[in-house]
Amino acid sequence: MAQSTFTRRETLLLTGSALAAAAVSAAPAAPFGALESECLRLIADKYTPGISVCALRNGAPIYSKGFGQANLEDSTRVTPQSIFRIGSITKQFTAAALVLLAQDGKLSLDDTLARFLPLFPHARDFTLKQMLTHTSGLGNYTNTPTFVQSARIDYSDPQLIAAMAATNPLTTFEPGTAWSYSNTAYVLLGVVVEIASQQPYATFLRERLFEPIGLRSTAVDDAAEIVPNRVSGYTPNPKAASGFANASFISMTYPGGAGDLRSTPEDLCRWHTALLGGRVLRAESLRAMLTPVRLRDGSLPFNKEMAKALGEDKPIEYGFGIGLGDFEGHHYVEHGGGINGFVSELRSFTTENVSVAMIVNCDMQGKEDGSKRISAVRDAAVRGALAHT
């Protein structure tokens, strides 16, 4: 469950001829010609069987199209209505749920985890805010050697908490002194949502986030549920004639609040439009969510691993489940995700009121330049959206 770029494990949770699906486009394709070329090349080069891309401007769709196949066994095509798992983009929904509970007076983001999980190791040492911003010092359970096997099992909340407590190492630095991406923290935050709200995590998100802003294709995923337009997830297999194999099974109880949602690019763009437009949180709460975290010494954090992955030797700007940055002179907020069989990207430009989302149905395991190729598609979509009039 990765942010915009993805490591080997985080892509699992976190990252022939091209077949273009019948699709809906709300505008002439001219500004998006480069995007369509990138999408078709991605499929032709067997980086993914399919891809869906959407762009909204001022809340209105300016581009929405699917390419390739949603299921290789029955040749179902990807359309704008195709539903994918989104991995770590889930984190900003979990973050928004925590902020809503803070607004409701059910918790404070300055509470320690011990208020809700008093028996969890070191729970008095870090706050919910530090967990939201990856500065809690908690490790990352998706990096453990047994992750793939453990992910196949359904977990109750007590079992999930025990699994997170078994993360090795459980902590990696003193809270507030560094930044390190932690899926463990967000899984625990999903449990906090349930305890504070006294509702199942899926119910709270549906009633407080999805339904009020009309996200009809977004939900906590369940492999047992029959979901019309559900897309199958794949992993590269150069020995197979198709170039792919079915992705390793994962119980969606295991990623929890770190990566258990399914959605469409259209819904993701609607989500950012509503969130950034002030329809989800109070103004002061939204500002807090979008404010880059600073360490105890007042500095922005720097993480060598993330800098290497991004190819940018600069500090990290990260709020509550959302990264911030600049692209060709335009300020954005974003997050990416990867989970078995899928990679996703969501990026929005607040000044221009433009949102772009894309999802592919392949986790790109073993594709060393997979992150670069995904970024090329995202950037082409962004340029097309910003150029659209």
C-alpha positions as CSV (number, residue, x, y, z in Angstrom):
1,M,0.0,0.0,0.0
2,A,2.2,2.7,-1.3
3,Q,2.2,6.4,-1.7
4,S,2.6,7.5,-5.3
5,T,5.7,5.4,-5.7
6,F,5.8,1.9,-4.3
7,T,8.3,-0.5,-2.8
8,R,8.2,-4.3,-3.4
9,R,6.0,-5.1,-0.4
10,E,4.0,-1.9,-0.5
11,T,3.0,-2.6,-4.1
12,L,1.5,-5.9,-2.9
13,L,-0.6,-3.9,-0.5
14,L,0.0,-0.4,-1.2
15,T,2.3,-1.2,-6.5
16,G,0.7,-8.5,-28.0
17,S,-1.7,-5.8,-29.1
18,A,-3.3,-3.0,-27.1
19,L,-7.1,-3.3,-26.7
20,A,-8.9,-0.1,-26.1
21,A,-12.3,-0.4,-24.3
22,A,-15.5,1.3,-25.3
23,A,-15.6,4.3,-23.0
24,V,-17.2,7.6,-22.2
25,S,-15.2,10.8,-22.8
26,A,-16.8,14.1,-21.9
27,A,-14.5,16.1,-24.2
28,P,-12.6,15.8,-27.4
29,A,-9.5,13.6,-27.0
30,A,-7.0,16.2,-28.4
31,P,-5.6,17.4,-25.0
32,F,-5.4,13.8,-24.0
33,G,-3.7,12.3,-27.1
34,A,-0.4,11.8,-25.3
35,L,-2.3,10.1,-22.4
36,E,-4.0,7.7,-24.8
37,S,-0.7,6.8,-26.4
38,E,0.8,6.1,-23.0
39,C,-2.1,3.9,-22.0
40,L,-2.0,1.9,-25.2
41,R,1.8,1.4,-24.9
42,L,1.5,0.3,-21.3
43,I,-0.9,-2.5,-22.4
44,A,1.0,-3.4,-25.5
45,D,4.2,-3.8,-23.5
46,K,2.3,-6.1,-21.1
47,Y,2.7,-3.9,-18.0
48,T,-1.0,-4.3,-17.3
49,P,-4.1,-5.9,-19.0
50,G,-6.2,-2.8,-18.5
51,I,-6.3,0.8,-17.2
52,S,-9.0,3.4,-16.4
53,V,-8.4,7.1,-16.3
54,C,-10.5,10.1,-15.3
55,A,-10.1,13.8,-15.1
56,L,-12.5,16.3,-13.5
57,R,-12.3,20.1,-13.7
58,N,-14.5,22.3,-11.4
59,G,-16.3,19.1,-10.5
60,A,-17.3,18.2,-14.1
61,P,-15.8,15.3,-16.1
62,I,-13.6,16.4,-18.9
63,Y,-12.2,12.9,-19.6
64,S,-13.1,9.4,-18.5
65,K,-12.0,6.3,-20.4
66,G,-11.1,2.7,-20.0
67,F,-8.5,0.7,-22.0
68,G,-7.8,-3.0,-22.3
69,Q,-9.2,-5.9,-20.4
70,A,-10.8,-6.1,-17.0
71,N,-10.7,-9.9,-17.0
72,L,-8.4,-11.9,-19.2
73,E,-10.4,-15.1,-19.0
74,D,-13.6,-13.8,-20.4
75,S,-12.2,-10.8,-22.3
76,T,-14.3,-8.2,-20.4
77,R,-13.3,-4.7,-21.3
78,V,-12.4,-1.9,-18.9
79,T,-14.9,0.9,-18.9
80,P,-15.3,4.0,-16.7
81,Q,-17.6,2.0,-14.5
82,S,-15.0,-0.8,-13.9
83,I,-14.3,-1.2,-10.1
84,F,-10.7,-1.7,-8.9
85,R,-9.0,-2.1,-5.6
86,I,-7.2,1.1,-4.8
87,G,-4.7,0.1,-2.1
88,S,-3.2,3.0,-0.1
89,I,-5.4,5.7,-1.5
90,T,-7.6,4.2,1.3
91,K,-5.5,6.0,3.8
92,Q,-6.9,9.5,3.2
93,F,-10.4,8.1,3.7
94,T,-9.3,6.6,7.1
95,A,-7.7,10.0,7.9
96,A,-10.9,11.9,7.1
97,A,-12.8,9.4,9.3
98,L,-10.5,10.2,12.2
99,V,-10.9,13.9,11.6
100,L,-14.7,13.6,11.5
101,L,-14.6,11.8,14.8
102,A,-12.5,14.5,16.2
103,Q,-15.0,17.1,15.0
104,D,-17.7,15.0,16.7
105,G,-15.8,15.1,20.0
106,K,-15.3,11.3,20.0
107,L,-11.5,11.7,20.1
108,S,-8.6,14.1,19.8
109,L,-5.9,13.7,17.3
110,D,-3.5,14.4,20.2
111,D,-4.8,11.3,22.0
112,T,-2.3,8.5,22.3
113,L,-3.2,5.1,20.9
114,A,-3.5,3.9,24.5
115,R,-6.9,5.7,24.9
116,F,-8.3,3.1,22.5
117,L,-5.9,0.2,22.6
118,P,-4.3,0.4,26.1
119,L,-2.7,-3.0,25.9
120,F,-1.0,-2.4,22.5
121,P,2.8,-2.3,23.0
122,H,4.2,1.3,23.3
123,A,0.6,2.7,22.8
124,R,1.3,5.6,25.2
125,D,4.4,6.7,23.3
126,F,2.7,8.1,20.1
127,T,-0.4,10.0,19.2
128,L,-3.1,9.5,16.6
129,K,-1.7,12.5,14.7
130,Q,1.8,11.0,14.6
131,M,0.2,7.7,13.2
132,L,-1.7,9.7,10.5
133,T,1.5,11.5,9.4
134,H,3.9,8.4,9.5
135,T,5.9,10.0,12.4
136,S,4.8,7.5,15.1
137,G,7.9,5.3,14.8
138,L,5.7,2.2,14.1
139,G,7.2,-0.3,11.7
140,N,5.6,-1.7,8.5
141,Y,4.0,-5.1,8.7
142,T,3.9,-5.4,4.9
143,N,7.7,-5.7,4.9
144,T,7.7,-8.9,6.9
145,P,8.8,-12.1,5.2
146,T,5.5,-13.9,6.1
147,F,3.3,-11.2,4.7
148,V,2.1,-13.0,1.6
149,Q,1.1,-16.1,3.5
150,S,-0.5,-14.1,6.4
151,A,-2.5,-12.0,4.0
152,R,-4.5,-15.0,2.9
153,I,-6.3,-15.3,6.2
154,D,-9.5,-13.5,7.4
155,Y,-8.9,-11.5,10.6
156,S,-11.2,-10.4,13.4
157,D,-10.2,-7.1,15.1
158,P,-8.5,-8.8,18.0
159,Q,-6.5,-11.0,15.6
160,L,-5.6,-8.0,13.5
161,I,-4.4,-6.1,16.5
162,A,-2.3,-9.1,17.5
163,A,-0.8,-9.3,14.0
164,M,0.1,-5.6,14.1
165,A,1.7,-6.1,17.5
166,A,3.8,-8.9,16.0
167,T,5.3,-6.5,13.4
168,N,9.1,-6.9,13.5
169,P,10.5,-4.4,14.2
170,L,7.4,-2.9,15.9
171,T,9.1,0.5,16.3
172,T,12.0,2.0,14.4
173,F,12.5,5.4,15.9
174,E,11.4,7.7,18.7
175,P,8.0,9.3,17.8
176,G,8.2,12.7,16.2
177,T,11.9,12.5,15.3
178,A,11.7,10.9,11.8
179,W,9.3,9.9,9.0
180,S,8.8,6.3,7.8
181,Y,5.8,5.0,5.8
182,S,3.7,2.7,8.1
183,N,0.9,0.5,7.0
184,T,0.8,-0.8,10.5
185,A,-0.2,2.6,11.9
186,Y,-3.1,2.9,9.4
187,V,-4.4,-0.6,10.1
188,L,-4.6,0.4,13.8
189,L,-6.3,3.7,12.9
190,G,-9.0,1.7,11.2
191,V,-9.6,-0.1,14.4
192,V,-9.7,3.2,16.3
193,V,-12.4,4.4,13.9
194,E,-14.5,1.4,15.0
195,I,-13.9,1.9,18.7
196,A,-14.5,5.6,18.7
197,S,-17.6,5.5,16.5
198,Q,-19.0,2.3,17.9
199,Q,-19.7,1.2,14.3
200,P,-18.0,-1.1,11.9
201,Y,-15.3,0.8,9.9
202,A,-17.2,0.0,6.6
203,T,-20.5,1.3,8.0
204,F,-18.9,4.6,9.3
205,L,-17.2,5.3,6.0
206,R,-20.4,4.5,4.0
207,E,-22.6,6.7,6.1
208,R,-20.3,9.6,6.8
209,L,-18.2,9.7,3.6
210,F,-19.4,7.7,0.6
211,E,-23.2,8.3,0.7
212,P,-23.2,12.0,1.5
213,I,-21.0,12.9,-1.5
214,G,-22.4,10.3,-3.9
215,L,-19.6,7.8,-4.2
216,R,-21.7,4.9,-5.4
217,S,-18.9,2.7,-6.6
218,T,-16.7,3.0,-3.5
219,A,-16.8,0.6,-0.6
220,V,-14.7,-1.5,1.8
221,D,-14.0,-4.5,-0.4
222,D,-14.9,-8.1,0.4
223,A,-13.7,-10.9,-2.0
224,A,-16.9,-12.9,-1.2
225,E,-19.2,-10.1,-2.3
226,I,-20.7,-10.2,-5.8
227,V,-19.7,-6.8,-7.3
228,P,-20.9,-5.9,-10.8
229,N,-18.1,-4.5,-12.9
230,R,-15.4,-5.8,-10.5
231,V,-12.0,-5.9,-12.2
232,S,-9.7,-8.9,-11.8
233,G,-6.1,-8.2,-10.6
234,Y,-3.0,-9.6,-12.1
235,T,0.8,-9.9,-11.7
236,P,3.4,-10.1,-14.5
237,N,4.3,-13.6,-15.7
238,P,6.6,-13.5,-18.7
239,K,6.3,-17.3,-19.1
240,A,2.6,-17.1,-19.7
241,A,1.2,-16.5,-23.2
242,S,-0.9,-13.6,-21.9
243,G,2.1,-12.2,-20.0
244,F,0.2,-12.3,-16.7
245,A,-0.9,-14.6,-13.8
246,N,-3.7,-14.1,-11.4
247,A,-2.5,-12.0,-8.4
248,S,-1.9,-13.6,-5.1
249,F,-5.1,-13.8,-3.0
250,I,-5.4,-11.3,-0.1
251,S,-8.1,-11.1,2.5
252,M,-9.2,-7.5,2.6
253,T,-9.5,-7.8,6.4
254,Y,-5.7,-7.7,6.5
255,P,-4.9,-4.3,4.9
256,G,-7.9,-2.8,6.8
257,G,-7.7,1.0,7.1
258,A,-4.4,1.1,5.3
259,G,-5.7,-0.3,2.0
260,D,-9.0,-2.1,1.9
261,L,-11.2,0.0,-0.4
262,R,-12.4,-0.5,-3.9
263,S,-13.5,2.3,-6.2
264,T,-13.3,3.8,-9.7
265,P,-11.2,6.7,-11.0
266,E,-14.4,8.7,-11.4
267,D,-15.4,8.2,-7.8
268,L,-11.8,9.1,-6.7
269,C,-11.9,12.4,-8.6
270,R,-15.4,13.1,-7.0
271,W,-13.9,12.4,-3.6
272,H,-11.1,14.9,-4.0
273,T,-13.5,17.5,-5.5
274,A,-15.7,17.1,-2.4
275,L,-12.9,16.9,0.1
276,L,-10.9,19.8,-1.2
277,G,-14.0,21.8,-1.9
278,G,-14.9,21.8,1.8
279,R,-17.9,19.4,1.6
280,V,-16.5,16.8,3.9
281,L,-14.6,18.6,6.7
282,R,-14.7,21.9,8.4
283,A,-12.3,24.5,7.0
284,E,-9.9,24.3,10.0
285,S,-9.9,20.5,9.9
286,L,-9.2,20.4,6.2
287,R,-6.3,22.9,6.7
288,A,-4.8,20.6,9.3
289,M,-5.2,17.6,7.0
290,L,-3.3,19.4,4.3
291,T,-0.5,20.8,6.4
292,P,2.8,19.1,6.0
293,V,4.0,17.4,9.2
294,R,7.1,18.8,10.9
295,L,9.3,16.9,13.3
296,R,10.0,17.9,16.9
297,D,12.9,20.2,15.8
298,G,10.6,22.0,13.4
299,S,12.0,20.6,10.2
300,L,10.3,18.9,7.4
301,P,11.2,15.2,7.5
302,F,13.6,13.6,5.0
303,N,13.6,9.9,4.2
304,K,16.4,8.5,2.1
305,E,14.4,5.5,0.8
306,M,11.5,7.8,-0.3
307,A,13.9,10.3,-1.9
308,K,15.5,7.5,-3.9
309,A,12.2,6.1,-5.0
310,L,10.9,9.5,-6.0
311,G,14.2,10.6,-7.6
312,E,14.0,13.8,-5.7
313,D,16.5,14.8,-3.0
314,K,14.2,17.0,-1.0
315,P,12.1,16.8,2.3
316,I,8.8,15.0,2.4
317,E,5.6,17.0,2.5
318,Y,2.9,14.8,4.0
319,G,-0.3,15.6,5.9
320,F,-3.0,13.2,7.1
321,G,-2.9,10.4,4.5
322,I,-2.1,12.9,1.7
323,G,1.2,13.9,0.1
324,L,1.8,17.4,-1.2
325,G,4.1,18.7,-3.9
326,D,4.6,20.7,-7.1
327,F,4.4,19.6,-10.7
328,E,5.6,22.0,-13.5
329,G,4.7,25.0,-11.4
330,H,1.4,23.7,-10.1
331,H,0.7,22.7,-6.5
332,Y,-0.9,19.4,-5.9
333,V,-2.2,17.0,-3.2
334,E,-2.0,13.3,-4.0
335,H,-1.6,9.7,-2.9
336,G,-1.0,6.5,-4.7
337,G,-1.6,2.9,-3.9
338,G,-0.6,-0.7,-4.6
339,I,-2.2,-3.9,-3.6
340,N,-2.1,-7.5,-5.0
341,G,-3.1,-7.0,-8.6
342,F,-3.6,-3.3,-8.7
343,V,-1.8,0.1,-8.7
344,S,-3.6,3.4,-8.4
345,E,-2.9,7.2,-8.5
346,L,-4.9,10.2,-7.4
347,R,-3.6,13.7,-7.8
348,S,-5.4,17.1,-7.5
349,F,-4.5,20.7,-8.2
350,T,-6.3,23.0,-5.7
351,T,-5.8,26.3,-7.5
352,E,-6.9,24.9,-10.9
353,N,-9.6,22.7,-9.3
354,V,-8.5,19.8,-11.4
355,S,-8.4,16.1,-10.2
356,V,-6.9,13.1,-12.1
357,A,-7.2,9.5,-11.1
358,M,-6.0,6.3,-12.8
359,I,-6.0,2.6,-11.8
360,V,-4.3,-0.4,-13.5
361,N,-5.2,-4.1,-12.8
362,C,-1.6,-5.3,-12.4
363,D,0.7,-4.9,-9.4
364,M,3.8,-4.9,-11.7
365,Q,5.9,-7.1,-9.5
366,G,9.3,-7.6,-11.1
367,K,8.8,-4.6,-13.4
368,E,11.8,-2.4,-12.4
369,D,10.5,0.6,-14.3
370,G,6.9,0.0,-13.4
371,S,6.7,3.1,-11.2
372,K,8.3,5.2,-14.0
373,R,5.7,4.0,-16.5
374,I,2.8,4.6,-14.2
375,S,4.1,8.1,-13.5
376,A,4.3,8.7,-17.3
377,V,0.6,7.9,-17.7
378,R,-0.3,10.0,-14.7
379,D,1.7,13.0,-15.9
380,A,0.2,12.8,-19.4
381,A,-3.3,12.8,-17.8
382,V,-2.4,15.8,-15.6
383,R,-1.0,17.8,-18.6
384,G,-4.1,17.0,-20.6
385,A,-6.4,18.1,-17.8
386,L,-4.5,21.3,-17.0
387,A,-4.5,22.2,-20.7
388,H,-8.2,21.5,-21.2
389,T,-10.4,24.6,-21.6
